[in-house]
Amino acid sequence: MFKNKTLLTLACIFCFLVSKAQSDTREAIVTMQMEAGHPDRPVFNKVDTFLVRNDFILESIRTLYSNSETDLGTGVTRELSAGKRLQYYNLTNYREMIGMSFDLEKKVTAKSIRTYKASDNKLGIRFFNEPYLSNGLSISDLTKDKDTIINGTKCFLIKNNRVVTAVGNKGATEKILQVRIAINPSLKSYDFPFISEKIVQQFGGGAIVYVTFLAENGSKTTVRYNYSPFTPVEKSLFDHYQMIYNTNLTLLDNFKKK
């Protein structure tokens, strides 16, 4: 009888740990839309969509392709088709800022996997932790503003309380006159550090859905974030590449030793 009770207790503990681990899993499809404009230049738009699970980001990398034919008699080349095709998947550990890139045109082996630092990645997004708390901006420069409605959901705004001077990659400086950050407090599990967890934690939790910067030279940059849950397709895709990542961890040893 004692043995049966012990087994039952252990089974209950195991079920609790499994259910807790499942509830602690943070999964989201994140869409990041950036718009950058300057009074003397056309507006630049870029949209990136990637998958996030706990400490990992899976992004698809598409490359340009062009198919054409040349008439040997006339020497005229005619384009048959052009566009982008899916060629790589990148899996990045954003806590350690290292990752692996998988070329879909090659058989996955230790030799075909490319490893990288997230900040040096030439294929895909260069992720940084706390990107909005850099170049002169800190938590103390931000204060809570009024509430607003974004996509039908009540959010609150964060604004800058002073003009900050941003420093670019090549040392150029620019005064940032206005910073506005919108946080959706209901999105409790999406405070990812490669967007910002420090800012949302400072102001009560949630997830950033909108960021805009207005500079003294008239340039304006806006980034919008949208979050949605995984479908079975995304779960299966993430499982596949995380399994390959985990079985090739030794490829990342050089990064971890530095």
Secondary structure, 3 states (H helix, E strand, C coil): CHHHHHHHHHHHHHHHHHHHHHHHCCEEEEEEEEEEEECCEEEEEEEEEEEEECCEEEEEEEEEEEEEEECCCCCCEEEEEEEEEEEEEEEEECCCCEEEEEECCCCCCCCCCEEEEHHHCCCCCCCCCCCCCCCCCCHHHEEEEEEEEECCEEEEEEEECCCEEEECCCCCEEEEEEEEEEEECCCCCCCCCCCCCHHHHHCCCCEEEEEEEEECCCCEEEEEEEEECCCHHHHHHHHHHHHHHHCCHHHHHHHHHC
